[in-house]
Amino acid sequence: MSIADNLLKYKSELDEVKVKLVAVSKNHPVDAVIAAYTVGQRIFGENLVQEMVEKAAQLPKDIEWHLIGHLQTNKVKYIAPFIQLIESVDSLKLLKEINKQAVKNNRIIDCLLQIYIADEDTKFGLGYDEVIEILRTEEFAACKNVRILGLMGIATNAASEKQTQVEFNELKVLFDGIKLSFFRKDDYFKEISMGMSSDYQLAIAEGSTMVRIGSSIFGKRVIKHWKEAES
Ligand SMILES: *Cc1c(COP(=O)(O)O)cnc(C)c1O
């Protein structure tokens, strides 16, 4: 099946009013993004700043770019002018830098707080206590140019269905608690980004509002560096 066919399958399956589809185009060339764009896809996810910046420069301006990978503070400035959503905020230090760059660009930058839900050492993210601590700080309250739309999480890779479901449920429960305690009156705090190619159906059943799908739209990421695919 082509990229367009794969995408149309997702678009007919998902209720996009309830669940947004982020097409994860990392490691795939600009042409792949265009193939998806042509059949109506507008939200694309990338995990590397440089790759996103170079692609964005070559692609239509109405694409909404989501950063889904770990972000170093010294790279925030490169994406601050155009980023639609930073899904992977995992420290107060990073949040403060995003706020600083948002001020410089005279805009509000939307973010998700990435929560560590997996049973692995390799994944970035905030612990349950850590996220609450951050939300309680005056430093957070002072970040007026950052808007937190919700939470993001990555389940344990290749875990059992039961374990994956438990992890997604924990994220949903945390989201509900944080919503009540910190964002009760804020309509914008409504996103739970969870679910990838292998587990998006479980994620939606547990309350996901945003799924990040890569390989089952674009195929396997066989290219080590995305630029090789273009030459
Ligand atoms: C790569 C990636 C995805 C997409 O994964 P697939 O299994 O290819 O669908 C989703 N979320 C994050 C954070 C990723 O890095």
The ligand as a Gaussian input file, in Angstrom:
#p B3LYP/6-31G(d) Opt

LIG

0 1
 C        8.923000       7.124000      16.269000
 C        7.931000       7.568000      17.271000
 C        6.565000       7.310000      17.088000
 C        6.015000       6.503000      15.923000
 O        6.299000       5.153000      16.114000
 P        5.748000       4.019000      15.086000
 O        5.912000       2.776000      15.845000
 O        6.644000       4.105000      13.895000
 O        4.354000       4.345000      14.778000
 C        5.677000       7.797000      18.038000
 N        6.100000       8.503000      19.096000
 C        7.403000       8.787000      19.309000
 C        7.797000       9.575000      20.504000
 C        8.364000       8.323000      18.401000
 O        9.657000       8.603000      18.621000

